[in-house]
Amino acid sequence: IVRTLTSSASRSAAIKRVTVIGGGLMGAGIAQVAATTGHTVVLVDMDEDILKKSIKGIESSLKRVVKKKFADKPEAGEEFVQKVMNNVSMATDAASVVKSSDLVVEAIVENLKVKQGLFSALDKVAPEHTIFASNTSSLPIADIASSTSRLDRFGGLHFFNPVPMMKLVEVIKAPGTSQQTFDSLMDFTKALGKHPVSCKDTPGFIVNRLLVPYMLEAVRLYERGHGSKEDIDVAMKLGAGYPMGPFELLDYVGLDTSKFIIDGWYEKDPDNPLFAPSPILNKLVAEGKLGKKSGEGFYKYK
Ligand code: 3HC
């Protein structure tokens, strides 16, 4: 009994009210999953048009989920979508909504200064108990957290695209993250119906540290003329069981995002051949061919 009391007393209350900052694909996905699992969610973006687009995106993604889940009961499906949508509201000013928030999940541009600026401002207005988390894929959590006075209540929650489908969340414990905060983030991930893995605050955490060099190796293999894009993609799908080949996945993740990650690592460790820049990737990004989202990357999209 003593143990139960101690552990429940040292644990913070469950996370119920969530602010998601950034109305892009990741932010919208995180908001969707949190709302679906009964959390009260505010999705924040400075740009109202982006917000409207992400709310539409959430609705159409929910309809895809519902089409399968409620195949025989379309009316119950409609009701489900409405119920979930009722859990989501929008705001353009983060400072005005964090006051009633248990958790802030940030999924904005991958720029350290911008993230620090945001968290530093929110730190001053958020309640004491509010946990801050970043969905960064490439920046150290400790560097982002350093702009606040709540290092113990700051961690990483790294989701995967498409968020509604991908079961994994990497929960990152930075050196300053308290055990209680880490436990809360693990519990929150489980409450989302996702599977958490525990990560240290190291470059790329687990998934991107393995996935990005793999995708870049595929590009190098192609650059050397050792295989066509199509063959490499088919080979990895049929020979290694990947749902997408590396070029399809690069286009899906975004070539700009992939380049940003690899460039950051190269800058810190230029002698590691895994992090060497790729001429083709750089060229495509310079031409604005960013993958599926821009209509063309390694492949063309309608
Ligand atoms: N919302 C809701 N449902 C979705 C969805 C979405 N955004 N995307 C896919 N689905 C569901 C739908 O039910 C869909 O059926 P529908 O077309 O009838 O609606 C079903 O999945 C199947 O989708 P598709 O027919 O389009 O294609 P797939 O069977 O290939 O599945 C996939 C799509 C789940 C995306 C699968 O291809 C996959 O797992 N790909 C790999 C994704 C991956 O590796 N992601 C990680 C990237 S790394 C990352 O994100 C980290 C970052 O830091 C860079």
Residues whose N, C-alpha, C, O or C-beta is under 5 A from the ligand:
A	BS01	3HC	S61 R64 V65 S137 F159 F160 N161 P162 P164 M165 P243 M244 V253
